[in-house]
Amino acid sequence: MSDTYDLAPIAGEKPLILTLPLDAWHRARGGRMVEFAGYHMPVQYEGILAEHQWTRAHAGLFDVSHMGQLVLRGDHAGQALEALLPGAFTTLKPGKQRYSLLLADDGGILDDLIVTNRGPDFYVVVNGATKHADIAHITARLPHGVTLDHLADHALLALQGPEAALALGALGLVPAADPARTLDSLVFMEAAPFMWNGVALGVSRSGYTGEDGFEISVHADHAVALADALLAQPQVKPIGLGARDSLRLEAGLPLYGHDLSPDIDPVEADLGFAIPARRRVADAGFRGAAQLAKAFAEGTARRRVGLLIEGRMAAREGAEVVSDGRTVGIVTSGGFAPSLERPIAMAFIETALATPGTALTLSVRGKSLAATVVSLPFHPHRYVRKGAA
């Protein structure tokens, strides 16, 4: 389904807050709804701490249908993506996924996203708050013969946690293409189509919690039935935005609009892994390539780092990072980490101070909190990778 409607509010009117396909489903299960990225979304059900711990131990079901699901079609869709993003997509094999970034002309980050080569096309998931701007940006720069469709009639569910595979496997999904491409055969950052009770599902072994898990694209007409079937599994509980944020923070994963923005480039954001060596040159062919080549060659003035904070007080976004009485950075995400039982934060600080073990101070509501630079992630990733037991 191609989506071209305009959500810009009329002058003087309040912006329209939209509902997700599972809106009534969330409310019926006690979801506390808040506005997020232009939608009513559940921030919690039984409590953020309990939901966080359940996901780490079992399987949490997240509704991420606010995200933009896009499809690029055309013989040269891979080349079109390489003109827009700094990743390598002409060599991305069918069934494989890749994390990447949509960049401005100066190399600043407009969004972060996941690209999947589905064989006949490329499926791209972008952030909910930026999806309409992303669609406009991408569409305006596509070459003749490459088209973009917005799957506005699809929901997206994320099933995350060490028991996610057990719970999803109980639904009896059937491979829709290659019979050998079973659910169990998928490893981290792989995807395949499946059928469930006659319903088409796009399933990837991915997510944004640091845990094993899956993201499932399904037509909105079948979203409630799928959510009910997943929730009927004893390993699964519904999880809200609050725990999603604490989980991704522990996993050291940046959140667009907080840890990533047009004022931040991929090198200082410590996302260089998303840019292969052959694309770290000034003539790589994507917007911002020259600026990123310089950043790779010369380094950057600041760097995204993790901070362990002493005591129990959390440092939130905007807290200043201080060294020897001088402001040297700013916190972009922070909160209490249930798995570590202590406050943590991510911040951009001067590169010279970004070495793990460096002692710093955070200024929080007139108080000084001791903090130490640490390597990310705070909590180990538990993805299922190829060759793992």
KOLROKE-386223 format. One line per 8 residues: number of its first residue (from 1); their letters; for each residue z, y, x of C-alpha. Coordinates in Angstrom, 1 decimal, padded with zeros to 4 digits. Example, Ala and Ser with C-alpha at 12.3 -4.5 7.8 and 13.67 -1.06 7.14 Angstrom:
! residues 2
1 = AS = 007.8 -004.5 012.3 | 007.1 -001.1 013.7
! end
This chain:
! residues 389
1 = MSDTYDLA = 000.0 000.0 000.0 | -001.0 003.4 001.4 | 001.6 006.1 000.9 | 000.6 009.8 001.0 | 003.0 011.5 -001.3 | 004.8 014.7 -000.3 | 008.6 014.7 -000.3 | 009.1 018.3 000.7
9 = PIAGEKPL = 011.4 020.0 -001.8 | 010.4 023.0 -003.8 | 012.0 026.2 -002.5 | 015.4 026.7 -004.0 | 015.8 023.0 -005.1 | 018.0 020.4 -003.5 | 016.1 017.7 -001.6 | 015.5 014.6 -003.6
17 = ILTLPLDA = 017.8 011.7 -002.6 | 015.9 008.4 -003.2 | 017.1 005.0 -004.1 | 016.4 001.7 -002.3 | 015.2 -001.4 -004.1 | 018.7 -002.9 -003.7 | 020.6 000.3 -005.0 | 022.0 -001.4 -008.1
25 = WHRARGGR = 022.7 -004.6 -006.0 | 024.8 -002.6 -003.6 | 026.8 -000.8 -006.3 | 027.5 -004.0 -008.2 | 029.1 -005.4 -005.0 | 031.3 -002.5 -004.4 | 029.2 -000.6 -001.9 | 030.4 002.9 -001.3
33 = MVEFAGYH = 027.2 004.9 -001.4 | 026.4 007.9 000.7 | 023.3 010.0 001.5 | 021.6 008.8 004.7 | 018.0 009.6 005.9 | 017.2 010.8 002.4 | 018.4 007.7 000.5 | 021.6 006.6 -001.2
41 = MPVQYEGI = 022.9 003.8 001.1 | 026.1 001.8 001.4 | 028.4 003.0 004.1 | 030.9 000.1 003.5 | 032.0 -002.6 001.1 | 035.4 -004.0 002.1 | 035.9 -001.8 005.2 | 034.1 -001.0 008.4
49 = LAEHQWTR = 036.5 -002.9 010.7 | 036.4 -006.1 008.6 | 032.6 -005.9 008.3 | 032.1 -005.3 012.0 | 034.3 -008.3 012.9 | 032.6 -010.5 010.3 | 029.2 -009.7 011.8 | 030.4 -010.5 015.3
57 = AHAGLFDV = 031.8 -013.9 014.1 | 029.4 -014.9 011.3 | 026.5 -013.2 009.7 | 026.1 -009.7 008.1 | 023.4 -008.7 005.7 | 022.2 -005.1 006.1 | 019.8 -003.2 003.9 | 017.5 -001.2 006.2
65 = SHMGQLVL = 014.8 -000.6 003.6 | 014.9 003.1 004.4 | 013.0 002.4 007.6 | 009.3 003.0 007.7 | 007.1 -000.1 007.7 | 003.6 000.7 008.9 | 000.5 -001.3 009.6 | -002.3 -000.3 012.0
73 = RGDHAGQA = -005.6 -002.0 011.4 | -008.9 -001.9 013.3 | -010.6 -003.5 016.2 | -009.2 -000.9 018.6 | -005.6 -000.6 017.1 | -004.1 -001.7 020.4 | -005.9 001.0 022.4 | -004.9 003.5 019.7
81 = LEALLPGA = -001.2 002.6 020.1 | -001.5 003.0 023.9 | -002.8 006.5 023.4 | 000.3 007.3 021.3 | 003.0 005.2 023.0 | 003.9 004.5 026.6 | 004.1 000.8 026.1 | 001.5 -001.9 026.8
89 = FTTLKPGK = -000.1 -003.2 023.5 | -003.6 -004.4 024.4 | -001.8 -007.2 026.3 | 000.8 -007.9 023.7 | 000.3 -011.4 022.4 | 000.2 -012.3 018.7 | 003.7 -013.0 017.4 | 005.3 -010.9 020.0
97 = QRYSLLLA = 007.3 -007.6 019.6 | 007.8 -004.6 021.9 | 010.3 -001.7 021.7 | 008.6 001.6 022.3 | 008.7 005.4 021.8 | 006.6 008.0 020.0 | 006.4 011.0 022.4 | 005.7 014.7 022.2
105 = DDGGILDD = 003.2 016.4 024.6 | 006.1 017.2 027.0 | 007.4 013.6 027.0 | 010.3 014.3 024.6 | 011.1 011.5 022.2 | 009.9 012.0 018.6 | 011.1 008.5 017.5 | 011.9 005.0 018.8
113 = LIVTNRGP = 010.2 002.0 017.1 | 009.3 -001.6 017.3 | 005.7 -002.8 017.4 | 004.7 -006.4 016.4 | 001.3 -007.9 017.1 | 000.6 -009.9 013.9 | -002.8 -011.1 015.1 | -005.1 -009.3 012.7
121 = DFYVVVNG = -003.1 -006.0 012.8 | -000.1 -004.3 014.3 | 003.1 -003.9 012.3 | 005.3 -000.9 013.3 | 008.9 -000.2 012.1 | 010.0 003.4 012.5 | 013.2 005.2 011.7 | 013.8 006.3 008.1
129 = ATKHADIA = 014.6 009.9 008.8 | 011.5 010.5 010.8 | 009.0 008.1 009.0 | 007.0 010.8 007.2 | 006.7 013.0 010.2 | 005.7 009.9 012.2 | 003.1 008.9 009.7 | 001.6 012.4 009.8
137 = HITARLPH = 001.7 012.5 013.7 | 000.1 009.1 014.1 | -002.5 009.5 011.4 | -003.7 012.8 012.8 | -004.3 011.1 016.2 | -006.0 007.8 015.2 | -009.5 007.2 016.3 | -012.3 006.4 013.9
145 = GVTLDHLA = -012.1 002.8 012.7 | -008.3 002.5 013.0 | -006.3 003.0 009.8 | -002.6 003.2 009.0 | -000.9 001.9 005.8 | 002.7 002.6 004.8 | 004.3 -000.4 003.1 | 006.3 001.8 000.8
153 = DHALLALQ = 006.5 -001.1 -001.7 | 008.4 -003.4 000.8 | 012.1 -003.8 001.5 | 013.5 -004.6 004.9 | 016.7 -006.7 005.3 | 018.5 -007.4 008.5 | 020.6 -010.6 008.9 | 022.7 -010.3 012.0
161 = GPEAALAL = 025.4 -012.4 013.7 | 025.9 -015.8 015.5 | 025.5 -017.7 012.2 | 022.4 -015.8 011.0 | 020.0 -018.6 012.0 | 022.1 -021.1 010.1 | 022.2 -019.0 007.0 | 018.5 -018.1 006.9
169 = GALGLVPA = 017.6 -021.7 007.8 | 019.4 -022.9 004.7 | 016.8 -021.1 002.5 | 014.1 -023.6 003.6 | 011.4 -021.1 004.8 | 008.0 -022.6 005.3 | 005.6 -021.4 008.1 | 002.8 -019.5 006.5
177 = ADPARTLD = 000.4 -019.7 009.4 | 001.0 -022.0 012.4 | 003.0 -025.1 011.2 | 004.7 -025.2 014.6 | 005.9 -021.6 014.2 | 009.2 -022.6 012.6 | 012.2 -020.4 012.2 | 014.0 -022.3 014.9
185 = SLVFMEAA = 011.1 -021.8 017.3 | 011.4 -018.0 017.2 | 013.2 -016.3 020.1 | 014.3 -012.7 020.6 | 011.4 -010.2 019.9 | 009.1 -012.8 018.3 | 007.8 -012.8 014.7 | 005.9 -014.9 012.2
193 = PFMWNGVA = 005.0 -015.1 008.5 | 006.9 -017.4 006.2 | 006.9 -018.4 002.6 | 010.0 -018.7 000.5 | 009.7 -020.0 -003.1 | 006.2 -018.7 -003.2 | 007.2 -015.3 -001.8 | 005.6 -014.0 001.4
201 = LGVSRSGY = 008.1 -012.9 004.1 | 007.5 -011.3 007.5 | 010.3 -012.5 009.7 | 011.2 -011.3 013.2 | 014.1 -012.5 015.5 | 015.4 -009.0 016.2 | 017.9 -006.4 015.1 | 020.1 -003.5 016.3
209 = TGEDGFEI = 023.6 -005.0 016.6 | 023.4 -006.8 019.9 | 023.8 -010.1 018.1 | 021.3 -012.8 017.3 | 019.6 -012.2 014.0 | 016.5 -011.5 012.0 | 014.7 -008.7 010.2 | 012.9 -009.8 007.0
217 = SVHADHAV = 010.2 -007.7 005.3 | 009.7 -008.6 001.7 | 008.0 -007.0 -001.3 | 010.5 -004.9 -003.2 | 010.0 -006.9 -006.4 | 011.6 -009.9 -004.6 | 014.3 -008.1 -002.6 | 017.1 -008.8 -005.0
225 = ALADALLA = 016.4 -012.5 -005.2 | 016.2 -012.8 -001.4 | 019.5 -010.8 -001.0 | 021.2 -013.0 -003.6 | 020.0 -016.2 -001.9 | 021.2 -015.0 001.5 | 024.6 -013.8 000.1 | 025.0 -017.2 -001.5
233 = QPQVKPIG = 025.4 -018.7 002.0 | 029.0 -019.0 003.1 | 028.3 -017.4 006.4 | 027.0 -014.1 004.9 | 028.6 -010.9 003.6 | 027.0 -007.5 002.8 | 027.6 -004.9 005.6 | 027.3 -001.2 005.4
241 = LGARDSLR = 026.1 001.7 007.6 | 029.6 002.2 009.1 | 029.7 -001.2 010.8 | 026.0 -001.0 011.7 | 026.9 002.1 013.7 | 029.9 000.6 015.5 | 028.0 -002.6 016.3 | 025.0 -000.8 017.8
249 = LEAGLPLY = 027.3 001.5 019.8 | 029.2 -001.4 021.3 | 025.7 -002.9 022.1 | 024.8 000.4 023.9 | 021.8 001.0 021.7 | 020.8 004.6 021.2 | 020.5 006.1 017.7 | 017.6 008.5 017.0
257 = GHDLSPDI = 018.8 012.0 016.1 | 021.9 011.5 018.2 | 021.2 009.8 021.5 | 017.5 010.4 021.3 | 015.6 013.6 020.3 | 012.6 015.7 021.3 | 014.8 017.3 023.9 | 015.4 014.0 025.7
265 = DPVEADLG = 012.8 012.0 027.6 | 012.8 008.2 028.1 | 013.8 008.3 031.8 | 017.0 010.3 031.3 | 017.7 008.2 028.2 | 017.7 005.1 030.5 | 014.8 003.6 028.5 | 012.5 003.1 031.4
273 = FAIPARRR = 012.3 -000.6 030.7 | 010.1 000.3 027.7 | 007.4 001.7 030.1 | 005.6 -000.8 032.3 | 004.7 000.1 035.9 | 001.0 000.6 035.1 | 001.9 003.2 032.6 | 004.2 005.3 034.8
281 = VADAGFRG = 001.3 007.3 036.2 | 000.1 010.8 035.3 | -003.3 009.5 034.0 | -001.9 006.7 031.8 | -003.6 008.1 028.8 | -000.7 008.8 026.4 | 000.9 012.2 025.5 | 003.6 013.2 027.9
289 = AAQLAKAF = 002.4 010.8 030.7 | 002.3 013.4 033.4 | 005.8 014.6 032.6 | 007.2 011.0 032.6 | 005.4 010.2 035.9 | 007.1 013.1 037.5 | 010.5 012.1 036.0 | 010.1 008.5 037.4
297 = AEGTARRR = 009.1 009.8 040.8 | 011.6 012.6 041.2 | 014.5 011.5 039.0 | 016.1 013.5 036.2 | 019.0 016.0 036.1 | 021.0 013.9 033.6 | 021.3 010.3 032.4 | 022.6 008.5 029.4
305 = VGLLIEGR = 025.8 006.5 030.3 | 028.6 004.6 028.7 | 032.2 005.9 028.7 | 035.4 003.9 028.3 | 038.1 006.3 027.0 | 041.8 006.0 027.6 | 044.2 006.0 024.7 | 043.4 005.7 021.0
313 = MAAREGAE = 041.6 009.0 020.2 | 037.9 008.7 019.7 | 035.4 011.3 021.1 | 032.7 012.1 018.7 | 029.2 013.6 019.1 | 029.4 017.0 020.6 | 032.5 016.5 022.8 | 032.1 018.1 026.2
321 = VVSDGRTV = 032.3 016.0 029.4 | 034.1 017.7 032.2 | 034.5 017.1 035.9 | 036.6 019.3 038.2 | 036.9 021.9 035.4 | 033.2 022.1 034.9 | 031.2 020.9 031.9 | 028.8 018.3 033.2
329 = GIVTSGGF = 027.5 016.7 030.0 | 028.0 016.0 026.3 | 028.9 013.0 024.1 | 026.0 011.9 021.8 | 027.7 008.9 020.1 | 031.3 007.9 020.0 | 033.9 006.0 018.1 | 036.4 003.2 018.1
337 = APSLERPI = 035.1 -000.2 019.3 | 036.7 -003.0 017.2 | 035.6 -005.7 019.7 | 037.1 -003.9 022.6 | 040.1 -002.4 020.7 | 039.6 001.0 022.3 | 037.4 004.1 021.9 | 034.0 004.3 023.6
345 = AMAFIETA = 031.2 006.8 023.8 | 027.7 007.3 025.1 | 026.9 010.6 026.8 | 024.3 012.5 028.8 | 025.9 013.6 032.1 | 024.6 014.9 035.4 | 022.9 012.1 037.3 | 025.0 012.6 040.3
353 = LATPGTAL = 028.1 011.5 038.2 | 026.4 008.6 036.4 | 027.6 005.9 038.8 | 029.8 003.3 037.1 | 033.5 003.9 038.0 | 033.2 007.7 038.0 | 036.3 009.3 036.5 | 035.6 012.1 034.0
361 = TLSVRGKS = 037.5 014.1 031.3 | 036.4 014.6 027.7 | 037.4 017.7 025.7 | 038.3 016.7 022.2 | 039.9 019.1 019.7 | 041.8 020.9 022.4 | 042.9 017.8 024.1 | 041.7 016.2 027.4
369 = LAATVVSL = 040.9 012.5 027.4 | 040.5 010.5 030.5 | 037.2 008.5 030.6 | 035.3 006.3 033.0 | 031.6 005.8 033.4 | 030.6 002.1 032.8 | 027.3 000.2 032.6 | 025.9 -000.5 029.2
377 = PFHPHRYV = 026.2 -002.4 027.0 | 030.0 -002.3 026.2 | 029.7 -005.7 024.4 | 027.4 -008.4 025.8 | 024.1 -008.9 024.0 | 023.8 -012.3 022.4 | 020.1 -012.6 021.8 | 018.4 -016.0 021.7
385 = RKGAA = 015.9 -015.8 024.5 | 013.2 -018.3 025.6 | 014.6 -021.1 027.7 | 018.2 -020.5 026.6 | 020.3 -023.4 025.4
! end
